[in-house]
């Protein structure tokens, strides 16, 4: 069962359905690293009204989590591969995470005149 997330949604809860894709140990590591990173950015969270879990959702999408130089096995790679798949049922485990990610991104200011690329 997937529920919509809100500001109180915990990143660990949002990632639970992804244990069919990632080992729980890896998910726990990703969350721990995300918490360590966002704790250094408290002023950023406050200024944009972002929850810790929302900031970690952005962190997980942008950080290189791949092993053995295979980006398709990264958080970013797995999500993008799933988004490109015609079988929309495969997106179901990602729903809670995607809502957190999109909510977090919507809290960021709009910037015009520059392009930002996510590189691997």
Order of alpha helices (4+ residues) and beta strands (2+ residues): alpha-alpha-alpha-alpha-alpha-alpha
